[in-house]
Amino acid sequence: MSDSFRTVDDVKTLLESWKGFDSRQRMKFYDSWAETYDQDTEMINYRAPHLMVDFLNANFSGNREEVQVLDVACGSGLVAKLMIELGFKHFAGVDGSKGMLEQAAKTGLYQDLKLALLGTEPLPAQTGTFDVVVIIGALREGHVPVSILRELSDAAKPGGYICMSRSDSKSECGKEYKVSMEKELQQMEEEGLWTHVMTEEMHKYMMDFDGDEYLRGTMHLYKKSLV
């Protein structure tokens, strides 16, 4: 079938095909999906990048033209496309899919792109480098482990922002991931690694193929401690 005639049901079938994949199999799936990813996610009204960028923009007080942004699990570059409209100009991206990185490179918005399977390989980012670190959509069971949170914090400059979104899965594994992530967020705050800025719910961030009209999620913004 020609890509121009893809339907929501086609995308649903595509997304259901990855169930049971391990992390490396999932990255191969993303490699094969990369060329139609933007088209398909628009079709299913994937609004998480838009919601997160608006959330960050509303709570960010720095000079957008000068800050360095690390886009973790950057995919095809949707986040950079949205952030550049708000005055952000300097982007580095990391993703586990070579195909997705090739699409991100085509945007011409990233000064640096690196391939890394998050959770298996270290986050390829120099410590204390970035004013803003964002991760959208990848903090979920079977994708990126909760342990990545400390690496995100490490990559940020003292006083830098770490902006994250998590989908609220109804599965038992999803509920366990949520509890584990919230525990780690709190633990890192108690350790003095960062301070909590804002948490906001995401309503209707993507179509739900399992019954309800839309999926829900949560956005978190933290500021790295100065010392």
Sequence and secondary structure as in RCSB ss.txt:
>XXXX:A:sequence
MSDSFRTVDDVKTLLESWKGFDSRQRMKFYDSWAETYDQDTEMINYRAPHLMVDFLNANFSGNREEVQVLDVACG
SGLVAKLMIELGFKHFAGVDGSKGMLEQAAKTGLYQDLKLALLGTEPLPAQTGTFDVVVIIGALREGHVPVSILR
ELSDAAKPGGYICMSRSDSKSECGKEYKVSMEKELQQMEEEGLWTHVMTEEMHKYMMDFDGDEYLRGTMHLYKKS
LV
>XXXX:A:secstr
  GGG  HHHHHHHHHTTTT  HHHHHHHHHHHGGGHHHHHHHTT  HHHHHHHHHHHH  S TTT EEEEET T
TSHHHHHHHTTT  EEEEEES HHHHHHHHHTT EEEEEE  BTTB     TT EEEEEEEEEESTTTS TTHHH
HHHHHEEEEEEEEEEEE   SHHHHHHHHHHHHHHHHHHHTTSEEEEEEEEEEEEEE TTSSSEEEEEEEEEEE 
  
